[in-house]
Amino acid sequence: MIRTLVVDDDFRVADLHRLYAERVGGFEVVGVAHTGAEALLLAERLRPQLVLLDIYLPDMSGLDALRGLRGAGRPIDVITITAAKDVETLRSAMQRGSVHYLIKPFTFNVFREKLQSYAEVQARLASVTEADQADVDRLYGLLRTGLDEELPKGLSPATRDLVMSALRSTPGPLSASQVARMAGLSRVTARRYLEHLSRGGLVEITMLYGSPGRPEHRYRLSANA
C-alpha cells in the first residue's frame, strides 16, 4: 500500500480527496492536514510515501510546504493540486521538484488515472536494479497526463495541460475565448494551444454558424484525449 497524506485547508475538499484516494486500489490515507505546519509535522511522524498537496494553505505557501516536505532528504513524492488560473504557481512548483500535478476542477476518473499512473511508475522503478536517466524520464513521463509529444518552441506542458483541463471540465464545445477565461490565458495563447492540440488529434474543431460574419470555431476533446 502507498502511504498517502492529504493536505488541503478546505475541510470538505480534504475529505473528498481522502475518499477519492481510498477508492483507488493500493493507496492508504494515513493522515489529513489542513495547514502547512500540520502537514510537515504529520509527514515527519507518519512517513508517507506520497503527499497530495494543495498549493494554497493558510499559514504558508504551498511552495514553502513543498520545500519543507522535501527537506532533510525525505523520500517523499508530491502531487501538487492547484486551480487552472494559477499556472505561474504551478510552474514554480515544478521547478522545485514537483513534476506531478492535478489541476482543479478534476473528476474522480482524472484523479484515479493520476494515482494509478503514479503507482505504476513506482512498481516499475522498484523492479529496475540499474536505471539510467533515460529510464527514469520515460517512467515519470507516464505522470504527465499522457501527452509526451515534443511541443513546438514557445509552448509549455503546464499551459497545455491547463487548456486540456478547461476542455475536460465542460462536456460541450467551447470557444477559444471561453477556454482562455477558464485557463487564465489570453485568447491568442489559448487558440495557439487549441490549434496545436487539434493538429495532434486531441481536440476536435466544429464551426458555429448563425450570426453574421465569419463562423466561430468551437473546441472539444476528441475520443483520443
Secondary structure, DSSP 8 states (H G I E B T S, - for coil): -EEEEEE-SSHHHHHHHHHHHHHSTTEEEEEEESSHHHHHHHHHHH--SEEEEESB-SSSBHHHHHHHHTGGG---EEEEEEETT-HHHHHHHHHTT--EEEEES--HHHHHHHHHHHHHHHHHHHH-SS--HHHHHHHHGGGTTT--S---TT--HHHHHHHHHHHHT-SS-B-HHHHHHHHT--HHHHHHHHHHHHHTTSEEEEEE--SSSS-EEEEEE-TT-
